[in-house]
Amino acid sequence: TGVQTCALPISVTISGAVAKPDRLSFDRPTTVLQAIMQAGGATPFGNLKAVRLIRTVKGTEQSEVLDLTPTLRGEATKPFYVRDGDVIFVPQSLF
């Protein structure tokens, strides 16, 4: 099923163009999109096409860009679960 088993609760930092940037804790498996929604969702200027996920793996920070718009359009997508210590950054759209 792709669900990561990990010690719960996990703590994730959400920043950038979201309604309530904060450090949030989750006590069940949570996707990146669910975490952003828990932070009040993206602001009107938030760009969900280029959400940056920063994760420390074996002592090295790794960064990945996720496009969450297919999920919001109702397309079937593979869920991407957060892990303890993740940082999610929602950039502003460049108009």
N, C-alpha and C positions, 0 to 999 in steps of 0.2 A: 504493500500500500504506500510505501515511500515515507511513512511517518517516522521521524527520528525519535528514538527513545533517548530521553535525557532526564536528568534530575529536575523536578519541578519544585517550586516555581522558577521561571527563567526571567531575566531582566534584559530589556531592550531599550536603547535610546533612539528616539524618533525626533528628527530636526528638519529644518528647512521650511518649505512652504506648506505647512500643515496648520490646522486651526489651533492645536494645543501642543506645541513641541514639549516633550517630557521624557522622563525615564519611566517606562511602564513595566509591570510584572504580569506574567501570565501563568496560570496554573493548569493549562491544558495546551496541547499542540495548537499553534497559531500560525497562520500564513502571514507573509509580508503585507498583503492587502488588508487582512483583518487588523493587523497591528496599526497600520496607517488610519484605518477607520476608527479604531479605538482612540487615536489621538485627534479625533474630530474630523478626519478626512483632509484631503488636499484643499488648500485655499483656491479661490478662483484662478490664481496665477500658478498653481502647482502643476508641474509637468509629470504626469504618471507614465509617460512614455520612456522616461530615463531616470527611474528611481535607482539610487545607488545604495547597495548593500555592502557594508564593510564588516568583515568577519575575521577574527584571529584564528588561524589554523596552525598548530604546532609552532607557536611563537612568532608567526609572520602574519601581518595584516594583508588580507586579500580583499579586493574590491571587484564587485560585479554590478553591471547595469541591467536592470529588469524593466521590461515594458509590460505594465499592468493593464494597458488599454484593451487588449483582446478579452480579458476576463470581464471587464466592465461592459463590453459590448455583448456579453452573453455567450461568447465562444467557449468551448471546452478547452481548458488549459490544465497543465500539470501544476498542482499547488506547490509553492515554495515556502517551506517552513522556517521560521526564525529559530535561532539558537541563543543560548545564554551569552550575553555580552555583545550581541550584534548591534550595529549602528545602522539605522535606515535614514537616508537623506533624500528628501523630495526637493528637487531643484525648481527654480522658478522658470516658467516658459519665457523664451526670448521672443518678444513680439516685434 
